[in-house]
Amino acid sequence: GKGDKSKIERLRQSQILTTEKVLTAADFTDKSESDIEDLFAPGFYCNLVNLALNLNKKQQISPKSVADAEPNTERLVKQVEAACRTLPPETPEFGHFIPADWLLRHPDLLDGDTPEINESLDRFEAAFKAINQFLS
């Protein structure tokens, strides 16, 4: 998240944390700062949010609409938060937990073979492989 990159860098430089055993979400994305949500392809995450919030066609968010809603950050979750603030008041409020909970209850969403699903799974696989290396 915002500011985490500089905090991690300070910890690495001070050697409080072993440099090679510190990972951030940004290590697995093409972004300078990332949250765990950024491991998902933007199209997949927007679809997940649409499903989790049960948004109708007119309300649904897209990678373009969320980027337009918050152009000052590359963090997907912040862009989604900004886009959701523009939805009608009766729309369920977006929170990080809602899409995560929905995905846990509907894991079959990951069963497809689309570029968005494959990109998301590839990023998570890379993260888990890196974490598992620390354990061996």
C-alpha positions in Angstrom: 0.0 0.0 0.0 0.9 3.7 0.0 4.0 4.3 2.0 4.7 0.6 2.5 7.4 0.6 -0.1 9.4 3.3 1.7 8.9 1.6 5.1 10.1 -1.7 3.7 13.1 -0.1 2.1 14.0 1.6 5.4 13.7 -1.8 7.2 15.9 -3.4 4.5 18.5 -0.7 4.7 18.6 -0.9 8.5 18.9 -4.7 8.2 16.2 -5.1 10.9 14.7 -7.5 8.3 16.8 -9.8 6.2 16.7 -8.1 2.8 16.1 -11.2 0.8 13.2 -12.3 3.0 11.1 -9.2 2.6 8.4 -9.3 -0.1 5.7 -6.9 -1.0 2.8 -7.2 -3.3 4.6 -4.9 -5.7 7.3 -7.6 -6.2 4.7 -9.5 -8.2 3.1 -6.7 -10.2 4.3 -4.2 -12.7 3.5 -1.4 -10.2 5.7 0.6 -7.8 3.1 0.2 -5.0 0.6 -2.6 -4.7 -1.9 -4.2 -2.4 -2.8 -7.9 -2.4 -5.7 -7.0 -4.7 -3.2 -5.9 -7.3 -2.2 -9.5 -7.8 -5.6 -9.9 -9.5 -5.8 -8.8 -13.1 -7.9 -5.6 -13.1 -10.6 -7.1 -15.3 -10.9 -10.1 -13.0 -11.0 -8.0 -9.8 -13.6 -5.6 -11.2 -15.8 -8.5 -12.2 -15.3 -10.0 -8.7 -16.4 -6.7 -7.1 -19.4 -6.5 -9.5 -20.5 -9.9 -8.4 -19.8 -9.4 -4.7 -21.8 -6.2 -4.6 -24.4 -7.6 -6.9 -24.1 -4.5 -9.2 -26.5 -4.2 -12.1 -25.2 -3.6 -15.6 -25.5 0.1 -15.3 -23.6 0.2 -12.0 -20.8 -2.2 -12.9 -17.2 -1.1 -12.7 -14.5 -1.8 -15.2 -10.7 -1.4 -15.3 -11.3 1.9 -17.3 -14.0 3.3 -15.0 -11.9 2.6 -11.8 -8.7 4.1 -13.3 -10.7 7.1 -14.4 -12.3 7.4 -10.9 -8.9 7.7 -9.2 -6.1 8.6 -11.7 -3.6 9.6 -9.0 -2.9 6.0 -7.9 -2.0 2.8 -9.6 -3.4 0.8 -6.6 -6.4 -1.1 -7.8 -8.2 -1.2 -4.5 -8.0 2.6 -4.1 -9.3 3.0 -7.7 -12.2 0.6 -6.9 -13.0 2.5 -3.7 -13.2 5.8 -5.6 -15.4 4.3 -8.3 -17.7 2.7 -5.7 -18.2 6.1 -4.0 -19.9 7.3 -7.2 -22.5 4.6 -7.1 -26.1 5.3 -5.8 -26.5 5.4 -2.0 -28.5 2.2 -1.9 -25.6 0.3 -3.4 -23.8 -1.9 -0.9 -20.7 -0.2 0.4 -17.4 -1.5 -0.9 -14.9 -2.9 1.6 -11.8 -5.1 1.1 -13.4 -8.1 2.8 -16.5 -8.2 0.6 -14.9 -9.5 -2.6 -12.5 -11.8 -0.6 -15.5 -13.3 1.2 -17.4 -13.7 -2.1 -14.5 -15.4 -3.8 -14.1 -17.8 -0.9 -17.7 -18.8 -1.2 -17.5 -19.0 -5.1 -14.1 -20.4 -5.9 -15.4 -21.7 -9.2 -14.9 -18.1 -10.5 -11.3 -19.1 -10.9 -12.1 -22.2 -13.0 -12.3 -20.4 -16.3 -9.5 -20.1 -18.9 -9.4 -16.4 -19.6 -6.4 -14.1 -19.8 -7.6 -12.3 -16.6 -7.9 -15.5 -14.7 -4.6 -16.9 -15.9 -2.8 -13.6 -15.2 -4.2 -13.6 -11.7 -3.4 -17.2 -11.0 0.2 -16.7 -12.4 0.8 -13.8 -10.0 -0.5 -15.7 -7.0 1.5 -18.7 -7.9 4.7 -16.6 -8.2 4.0 -15.1 -4.7 3.4 -18.5 -3.1 6.5 -20.0 -4.7 8.6 -17.1 -3.4 7.1 -17.5 0.1 7.6 -21.2 0.1 11.3 -20.7 -0.7 11.6 -19.0 2.6 10.3 -22.1 4.4 12.7 -24.6 2.9 
